[in-house]
Amino acid sequence: MKNSILIKFKILSLLALSIIIGCSDSDKVFDDITENITQGAVLRTIEVLSNSVAINSADNQFVDGELFSVILEEQDQEDGSLLGSVDVLIGYVDNSTDGANTIPERLFTTINASEFATGDFGLPRTQFSATAADMQTFLGLQSDQIGFGGDQFSIRFVLNLTDGRSFSNNNNSGTITGSFFSSPFLYSADVVCAPSVPTAGTWTIETFDSYGDSWNGASLSIVIDGGTPIEIVGPPEDIETFSVTIPEGSSTISIVYNSGAFDEEVTFTITSANGNVVSSAGPNPPVGVELLNFCLDNL
């Protein structure tokens, strides 16, 4: 009996030890996160609502209402009680070769603790938004200094606690940046080209399949003003020309290529109603990306 009890005790001890060892690795990440919060504070990204701003290529003016917007939540070792304020610094990054139009960041505004509301987890939460026009004016950025298709506004947050400490992107660890507490402090708003207004009338799509057995499931999706996609499924054999009518008053058009079984056989050319070839691709056209270059303003 005594041996039986001893054996059972050893088995239970081994099971307990295995549970402790099994949990130790998974607990390490949690411990790392907790340690970081105990030592400092985070501004967790709840949702990035908008991180690109559209500009009209014809006059280099930002489209009205284009903005950067993010929802943030503050957490510190006293569950938000240490929140004092958040400084917002904005700059401009010229990503051209010489970077001559880069503007160093400067203080744009300060969000006081009183402007935060209580979020879903009982922690202080706020939404920050800034229009492209306001950021441009604030930085004194001239229209001819803006490079669409690569340049960015930089938006950096500095969290100030009531005990005098401050935290920003230079305090980040990999755990804080990439986990549940996703807290980069530093964001960017990409300058992109606003969709050009398409010329009303008949657009022509010339399709070709090098093997002569159709596109094998590939297609072009054409969306006008956010409506139902018009699907062009390619030639029934080797060559076919399709026509699509763009109604008067249409504001936007988007064309995307959907992959098939043999993309290496697919080629197409798209000509707008004004006679411009606005896209030509293949073999192996790019999949799932916008085929029209809105920056050229040639639609």
C-alpha positions in Angstrom: 0.0 0.0 0.0 2.8 2.3 1.0 4.5 1.8 -2.4 1.3 2.4 -4.2 0.8 5.7 -2.5 4.4 6.7 -3.2 4.0 5.9 -6.9 0.7 7.9 -7.2 2.4 10.9 -5.4 5.3 10.7 -7.9 2.9 10.7 -10.9 1.0 13.6 -9.5 4.2 15.5 -8.9 5.4 14.9 -12.5 2.0 16.1 -13.8 2.2 19.2 -11.8 5.8 19.9 -13.0 4.8 19.3 -16.6 1.9 21.8 -16.3 4.2 24.4 -14.7 6.8 23.9 -17.5 4.2 24.0 -20.2 2.8 27.3 -18.9 6.1 28.9 -18.4 6.8 29.7 -22.1 3.3 31.1 -22.8 3.4 33.1 -19.6 6.7 34.7 -20.6 5.1 37.0 -23.2 2.5 38.1 -20.7 5.2 38.7 -18.1 7.2 40.8 -20.7 4.1 42.9 -21.5 3.2 43.4 -17.8 6.8 44.3 -17.0 6.8 47.0 -19.7 3.5 48.5 -18.5 4.8 48.4 -14.9 7.9 50.3 -16.0 6.2 52.7 -18.3 3.0 53.2 -20.4 1.6 52.6 -23.8 -0.7 54.2 -26.4 -2.4 51.2 -27.9 -3.7 51.3 -31.4 -7.4 50.5 -31.3 -8.0 51.3 -35.0 -6.4 53.2 -37.8 -9.4 54.8 -39.5 -7.4 56.5 -42.3 -3.7 56.5 -43.1 -3.6 57.9 -46.7 -4.5 61.3 -48.1 -5.5 61.8 -51.8 -4.3 64.7 -53.9 -5.5 65.8 -57.3 -2.7 65.4 -59.8 -4.0 68.1 -62.0 -3.4 71.0 -59.5 -1.6 69.3 -56.6 -4.4 70.2 -54.2 -5.6 67.8 -51.5 -9.1 66.5 -51.9 -11.4 68.1 -49.4 -11.9 66.1 -46.3 -8.9 63.8 -46.8 -7.4 63.1 -43.4 -5.3 60.9 -41.0 -7.3 59.4 -38.2 -6.6 56.9 -35.4 -8.2 55.7 -32.2 -5.8 55.3 -29.3 -6.1 53.9 -25.8 -3.7 54.8 -22.9 -2.6 52.2 -20.3 -0.2 52.7 -17.5 0.6 50.9 -14.2 -2.3 52.6 -12.5 -4.9 51.8 -15.3 -4.9 55.2 -16.9 -4.7 57.3 -13.7 -1.2 58.6 -14.6 -2.3 60.0 -17.9 -1.4 63.7 -18.2 -1.5 64.6 -21.8 -0.4 63.5 -25.3 1.7 65.7 -27.6 1.1 65.3 -31.4 4.1 66.1 -33.6 3.7 66.3 -37.4 6.3 66.4 -40.1 6.6 65.7 -43.8 8.8 63.0 -45.5 10.0 63.6 -49.0 10.8 60.2 -50.3 12.3 61.3 -53.6 16.0 60.7 -54.2 17.3 64.0 -52.7 14.6 64.4 -50.0 14.9 68.1 -50.4 11.3 68.9 -49.3 11.4 66.9 -46.0 10.2 69.1 -43.1 11.2 68.1 -39.6 8.4 67.3 -37.2 7.1 70.0 -34.8 4.4 70.2 -32.2 0.9 70.3 -33.8 -1.3 70.0 -30.8 -1.6 68.6 -27.3 -4.5 66.3 -26.2 -5.2 66.8 -22.5 -6.3 63.9 -20.3 -9.7 65.6 -20.0 -10.3 65.0 -23.7 -10.1 61.2 -23.3 -13.2 59.1 -22.7 -13.4 55.7 -21.0 -13.1 52.9 -23.5 -14.3 49.3 -23.6 -11.6 48.1 -21.1 -12.2 51.0 -18.7 -9.1 52.8 -19.9 -8.7 56.3 -21.4 -9.5 56.4 -25.1 -9.4 59.1 -27.7 -9.6 59.6 -31.5 -7.1 61.9 -33.2 -7.8 63.3 -36.7 -6.0 65.8 -38.8 -6.9 66.8 -42.4 -4.3 66.9 -45.1 -5.0 70.6 -45.7 -4.5 71.4 -42.0 -1.2 69.5 -41.9 0.0 71.2 -45.1 -0.9 74.7 -43.8 0.7 73.9 -40.4 4.0 72.9 -42.0 4.0 75.7 -44.6 4.2 73.0 -47.3 3.8 74.5 -50.8 1.8 72.6 -53.4 4.9 72.2 -55.7 6.7 70.5 -52.8 4.2 67.7 -52.6 5.2 64.4 -54.3 2.3 62.1 -54.7 2.9 58.3 -54.9 5.6 58.2 -52.3 5.7 61.1 -49.9 4.2 60.9 -46.4 3.1 63.0 -43.4 4.6 61.6 -40.2 2.5 61.7 -37.1 4.2 60.9 -33.8 2.6 60.8 -30.3 4.4 61.5 -27.0 2.6 60.3 -23.9 3.2 62.5 -20.9 2.4 61.1 -17.4 1.5 63.0 -14.3 4.7 61.8 -12.6 6.8 63.7 -15.1 7.8 60.7 -17.3 7.2 60.7 -21.1 7.1 57.9 -23.6 7.2 57.7 -27.4 8.5 55.4 -30.2 12.1 55.5 -28.8 10.8 53.7 -25.7 9.3 50.8 -27.7 10.2 47.2 -27.3 9.2 44.5 -29.8 6.6 43.2 -27.4 4.9 46.6 -27.0 5.0 47.3 -30.7 3.7 44.1 -32.2 1.4 42.4 -29.6 -2.0 43.1 -28.2 -0.6 46.4 -27.0 0.3 47.5 -30.6 1.8 50.8 -29.6 4.1 52.2 -32.3 3.5 55.9 -31.3 4.7 56.8 -34.8 2.3 56.7 -37.8 2.4 57.9 -41.4 -0.2 59.2 -43.9 0.7 58.4 -47.4 0.1 60.9 -50.2 -1.7 59.2 -53.0 -3.3 60.3 -56.2 -7.0 60.9 -56.2 -8.9 58.8 -58.8 -9.1 60.7 -62.1 -12.6 61.3 -63.6 -13.0 58.8 -66.4 -13.9 60.0 -69.9 -17.5 59.1 -70.7 -18.2 57.0 -73.7 -16.9 53.6 -75.1 -13.8 52.1 -73.5 -12.1 49.2 -75.5 -10.5 46.2 -73.9 -8.4 44.1 -76.3 -7.7 40.6 -74.9 -5.2 37.9 -76.0 -4.5 34.4 -74.9 -1.2 33.0 -76.3 -2.3 29.4 -76.1 -5.7 30.0 -77.7 -7.8 28.3 -75.1 -9.3 31.2 -73.3 -8.1 32.9 -70.1 -8.9 29.8 -68.0 -10.7 31.5 -65.2 -8.9 34.8 -65.3 -10.8 38.1 -65.7 -10.8 41.9 -65.4 -13.2 43.5 -62.9 -14.3 47.0 -63.8 -16.1 49.1 -61.2 -17.7 52.4 -62.0 -18.6 54.7 -59.1 -18.5 51.8 -56.6 -21.2 49.9 -58.4 -21.5 46.2 -59.4 -18.3 44.9 -61.0 -18.4 44.4 -64.8 -16.5 41.2 -65.5 -14.4 40.7 -68.7 -13.5 37.0 -68.9 -11.1 37.2 -71.8 -11.2 35.7 -75.3 -13.1 32.5 -75.9 -10.1 31.4 -78.0 -7.1 33.5 -78.7 -8.2 37.2 -79.4 -11.3 39.1 -78.5 -12.2 42.9 -78.2 -14.7 44.0 -75.6 -16.5 47.3 -75.2 -17.6 49.0 -71.9 -19.7 52.1 -71.8 -18.8 54.7 -69.2 -22.0 56.8 -68.5 -21.9 60.6 -68.5 -21.3 62.0 -65.1 -19.3 59.0 -63.8 -16.8 60.1 -61.1 -14.5 57.1 -60.6 -13.4 53.9 -62.3 -11.3 51.0 -61.0 -9.9 48.0 -63.0 -8.3 45.0 -61.4 -7.0 41.7 -62.9 -8.1 38.4 -61.2 -5.8 35.5 -61.6 -6.6 32.3 -63.6 -5.0 29.0 -64.1 -2.4 30.2 -66.7 -1.6 33.9 -66.2 1.5 33.5 -68.3 -0.7 33.3 -71.4 -2.8 36.4 -70.7 -2.3 39.9 -72.3 -4.6 42.8 -72.6 -4.7 46.5 -73.5 -7.3 49.0 -72.2 -8.1 52.2 -74.2 -10.3 54.9 -72.7 -13.0 56.8 -74.6 -10.5 59.7 -75.3 -8.2 57.3 -77.2 -5.5 57.0 -74.6 -4.1 53.6 -73.8 -4.6 53.7 -70.0 -3.3 50.2 -69.2 -1.4 47.4 -70.9 -0.2 44.3 -69.2 0.9 40.7 -69.7 2.0 38.0 -69.8 1.5 37.5 -66.1 -0.5 40.7 -65.4 -0.3 42.1 -61.8 -3.0 40.4 -59.7 -5.5 42.2 -57.4 -4.0 45.7 -57.8 -5.3 48.8 -59.4 -4.3 48.8 -63.1 -5.0 52.5 -63.8 -2.4 55.1 -62.9 -4.5 57.9 -61.5 -1.5 60.2 -61.3 -1.3 60.5 -65.1 -4.7 62.1 -65.2 -5.2 60.6 -68.7 -8.4 58.7 -68.3 
